[in-house]
Amino acid sequence: MHQHVAQILDERRYLVEQLRGIACVEQVFDSETNYVLARITASSAVF
């Protein structure tokens, strides 16, 4: 179980890191929860 939790935390860190490197991502909010919240530039055009 501890291995799975560690893997999930590592994958979340990786996802946040990668999102921060995308030009249209204005901000990725820090979070300790099970979701990632990001602000996207011109989100109405993206969605």
CORTA-V669733 format. One record per residue. PHI is phi in radians with two decimals (* if undefined). PSI is psi as a letter, one per 20 degrees, with the letter a starting at -180 (NA if undefined). NEAR is the number of other ideal C-beta (glycine too) atoms within 8 Angstrom. Layout:
# CORTA-V669733
PHI&PSI&NEAR  PHI&PSI&NEAR
This chain:
# CORTA-V669733
*&g&4  -1.09&h&5  -1.12&g&6  -1.14&g&7  -1.09&g&8  -1.08&g&8  -1.15&g&8  -1.09&g&8  -1.11&g&8  -1.10&g&8  -1.17&h&8  -1.15&g&9  -1.03&g&8  -1.09&g&8  -1.04&g&9  -1.07&g&10  -1.05&g&8  -1.19&g&8  -1.06&g&11  -1.13&i&8  -1.56&i&5  -1.59&p&7  -1.03&h&4  -1.43&i&8  -1.63&o&12  -1.30&g&7  -2.71&q&6  -2.04&p&11  -1.38&p&8  -1.14&q&4  -2.74&q&7  -1.90&j&3  -1.65&a&4  -1.66&k&2  -2.45&r&5  -2.12&p&10  -1.94&p&7  -2.34&q&10  -1.75&p&10  -1.87&p&9  -1.14&p&8  0.86&l&7  -1.04&h&8  -1.14&h&5  -1.34&h&5  -1.33&g&7  -1.78&NA&4
